[in-house]
């Protein structure tokens, strides 16, 4: 239990330090942007197609749902909401804007970006002994991709086939919470590795400021990163 | 006298080859190495699916069905017609909440000339009522499944279930005297759309057209046939037609089909591909998604494979002692089913000399494929249609295992 508390206490300063370092802040933004893009593609709110969209609407165009004030909170499925704006900037590309879907995507993207970047930052601080490379953050992000819904079947069920349809329907509503929990768990894991690494190198640990009180070599790395 | 042109006799439903109800076998079928590989592969393609769109994944090559390996409810059985209670117990969640698949409550229509969003090969469901012809594009209905429409004679609900390939129109009156309107429950039974009515909140499987639970359990809706055809064929047959617009009040990727494609036939719609949800009864005489013309009359049912009707033109059958006849409509590439009687005379229709014209062997009268007598002693008479519509074989059989089958 005390290790869990130590790990949890290690996370906030680690995140702060990660966001202060320009190089890792860039990683956060890059990873988050990439995640949002893939998330929107996965849930079919961003659609790139070979079909000629000009058959249906003029291009470019912006359509706003007439009932948007009442519609934007209407669920299509768990954690998946009605789009209220359709943006078609060029033929073959449609962006269906659902504020709630976008907010969920941004939340997950932020968590993935911070989780992976913090893991990389912790590894830089403490070297390979830290045993964290952000893979956990990437894996933890995957359930969020599975929330897309097509008519009456989850899209992932269509991808996986008949044998899994019922199982996917049963667990689908847990995908987004599972992704959030897994991402937070991933950050805790990084915190615990950081604590363990510090325990191994520091006789008397100071739980309140674990990450940034690094050995000189890591200080240099931090300074260099921050100066870029 | 032949039962079907081409001298192939009508064969009544025989005891079909039983599906494998062995739970061990079913379990093995579910957890095979192939299944595991599909799971791993599926996870791998999530990113790819995201980029390419679900259609590319959902529309992957049709899989050959392995008998007994599909999911069933306690092992799908053959034989007896399931009771309403049994059907009600077989309801499963499809995932969305009530009206998560939003019905169209204020449909807008455009003239044929303004329906530029349709290509000639796009599937439409056609209906003529009150001398008005309307086309409901499949590319719109696949995203909504229900249109609560209105004609001069009253409300009519047009429905389409992509998972069972069935389209039927309904009307009915609720106990309070108002006309039923419907929404999607988000649930399925035998893979079929389970509707709810907004007057009593009872549950109605589309193919059954009967309430299985709720205040009006056991009540029956009036069914009205729609024609499953292509836009070019329907427009040619009904140039004055109106077309359901894509301005539905909802923003969707109209033109894409998450399940597959009808032109060319691919993905979930391919005849031998797997279904996604359990069914109560299974039969292997045809591929699961072979399209049949399902007909109902007097409490009995008939299935005529569409490909067979296309080939033979006409097929006779007997439903609860009454003769019915299925005619192929060349203009719209679909079948229609009628009572084989007119003005007290039993009819024995056979292919005429022209495409889409049928001759009664007894009176020499000629009929078109819509059942209208166009020449001969019965001219101006019209055959009475029974309920009929296109449907995937597996779904028809799951609800009506006692169905007569033309083979």
Interface residues (C-beta under 8 A of the other chain):
Chain A: X38 X39 X41 X42 X44 X47 X48 X49 X51 X53 X55 X56 X63 X65 X66 X67 X74 X75 X76 X77 X82 X83 X84 X85 X86 X94 X96 X142 X145 X146 X148 X149 X150 X151 X152 X153 X154 X155 X156 X157 X158 X159 X160 X161 X162 X163 X164 X165 X166 X169 X170 X172
Chain B: X29 X30 X35 X38 X39 X42 X43 X45 X46 X47 X49 X50 X51 X53 X54 X57 X58 X63 X69 X70 X71 X92 X93 X94 X95 X96 X97 X100 X101 X102 X116 X117 X119 X142 X143 X145 X162 X163 X184 X186 X188 X193 X246 X249 X250 X251 X253 X254 X255 X256 X258 X259 X268 X274 X275 X276 X277 X278
